[in-house]
Amino acid sequence: MLHIIYDVFMTSASPPLYLQLADEVAAQIEAGILQPGERLPSLRDMRSRRGLSLSTVQEAFRRLEDRGLIQAKPQSGYFVSARAPRPHAGSPTLPGEVEVDPLLWSYVQDITDQFGARINSFRSVAPAPELLPLAQLQKLMADCVRHEPELLSDYGSPAGDLRLRRQIARQALEWGGQLAPERLIITHGTIEALNLALSALTRPGDVVAVESPAYFALLYCLKAHGLRAIEIPTDPEYGISVEALELATREHAIQAVILVANFSNPQGSLMPDSAKQKVADLLASRDIPLIEDDVYGEFYFGAQRPRPIKAFDQCGNVLYCASLTKNVAPGLRVGWIEAGRYQARIEVQKYISTHSTPLINQVVLARFLEDGGYARHMRKLRRKLAAQMRELASGVRRYFPAQTRFIVPQGGCVLWLELPASFDSIQFFLRARDEGIGVAPGPLFSTRGEYRHCLRLSCATPWSPQQTALLARLGALAHELLAQARPGAQAPQRVASLAL
Ligand SMILES: Cc1ncc(COP(=O)(O)O)c(C=O)c1O
């Protein structure tokens, strides 16, 4: 079987050879040509058969390790991971209304418990304040107020401050992005970017395809825009099923697709580059715009920032949205969109929605990026989040029922747990909330109340003995609820839907 790897013809110089090689091997693993546990050719073997340098092959293998596709075993070589991609189960749903359970809406509002204490432990996906560069931002803000008072009096242009746009464009070079500063539009966080894209591309009643499960605020946005959703099955490790997406685009008139390819919320999945390429090509060929939410792209634990689908976009079909809210300053609410061939429409939408984003917030962040503070901060933040994710995963293994299944993401800050079908995550959420512990129940992430047996935990709070104790308490609660559930029973489905 391995000969297939050698026989694949290597094409021209772009993208780099190591990525081409990594993607070819990934595609073979995905297709099941290389099976879990199977040994890969040695680095030297691969080098001489492919006529590549040793460092190119090493880098390709490193990428595959980072994606969790292969593992090195001391003295034995590289093997396809035991947890190789599963064939994607399931088909897309039919287009349907987005349901928002009033009970779940209270999740969004309840950021404090009944005693007024902040519920944060495993709930928030924004890193805790201790992990953010608040002292530097405070200094920069004070300096701006003192020396540039016009930042307080000036509306600023709808597209945003050019210094910041230049820094964002420079940052994108890390993933090979050619984001021209003049094509970026600064927004109030990613959420405004997503809403602008939806306003520009859709009309009430249109159908939009989303991952399943998907970020709940995005689902609320679809509802508020009067859109219908098709949920596409999404693998917790490898992201959206390209086959199911292809089927949905063939069978339905889809106006736009929204995806989080890098460390999705709630699953933390990371699409392989080969799948990103396929999605970019598929949607371009069908003339369906892709709204890409890359808010977690910078939260990688491996050596390299994963590329967004935007990196594979040849024709301006991807509207790329991201922000500095999660990783630097949630309170400054600064994000952006590069809207490809839809730029003019987005500019109008930005103007009529909020006119512009507060200038002082933009300039503070531009200066933070300019002076190298951002790069240093991100290196630290990634290390800390990776360590917190390890603690969280090992705590779940220790305290939760043995049937709890999860995949440890390679980045981001959420862990998606699947418990037996009789587990009721809404009861669990309410009981935990009564004890002042925050968790996110599965149905929040579905347009139709699915995933009742699933749960999202975040690792955005620094680890401490108190976190361990709270996690142990959650584990005990999960045991308790499961013991009370009738074996073989399904958790009840939801009934009401909130008008937004
Ligand atoms: C997937 C996803 N997209 C967008 C957002 C909102 O990001 P922002 O704070 O930049 O508006 C979040 C926040 O939780 C998220 O998880």
The ligand as an SDF file (V2000), in Angstrom:
LIG
                    3D

 16 16  0  0  0  0  0  0  0  0999 V2000
  -16.4990   30.3050   16.8930 C   0  0  0  0  0  0  0  0  0  0  0  0
  -16.6380   31.6880   17.4280 C   0  0  0  0  0  0  0  0  0  0  0  0
  -16.8140   32.6950   16.5830 N   0  0  0  0  0  0  0  0  0  0  0  0
  -16.9450   33.9690   17.0110 C   0  0  0  0  0  0  0  0  0  0  0  0
  -16.9220   34.2640   18.3500 C   0  0  0  0  0  0  0  0  0  0  0  0
  -17.0990   35.6910   18.7820 C   0  0  0  0  0  0  0  0  0  0  0  0
  -15.8660   36.3100   18.6640 O   0  0  0  0  0  0  0  0  0  0  0  0
  -15.6590   37.8530   18.9530 P   0  0  0  0  0  0  0  0  0  0  0  0
  -15.4780   38.0120   20.4150 O   0  0  0  0  0  0  0  0  0  0  0  0
  -14.4260   38.1920   18.1900 O   0  0  0  0  0  0  0  0  0  0  0  0
  -16.8560   38.6020   18.4440 O   0  0  0  0  0  0  0  0  0  0  0  0
  -16.7600   33.2370   19.2790 C   0  0  0  0  0  0  0  0  0  0  0  0
  -16.7660   33.5130   20.7290 C   0  0  0  0  0  0  0  0  0  0  0  0
  -17.0170   32.6510   21.5250 O   0  0  0  0  0  0  0  0  0  0  0  0
  -16.6040   31.9180   18.8040 C   0  0  0  0  0  0  0  0  0  0  0  0
  -16.4380   30.8920   19.6400 O   0  0  0  0  0  0  0  0  0  0  0  0
  1  2  1  0
  2  3  1  0
  2 15  2  0
  3  4  2  0
  4  5  1  0
  5  6  1  0
  5 12  2  0
  6  7  1  0
  7  8  1  0
  8  9  2  0
  8 10  1  0
  8 11  1  0
 12 13  1  0
 12 15  1  0
 13 14  2  0
 15 16  1  0
M  END
$$$$
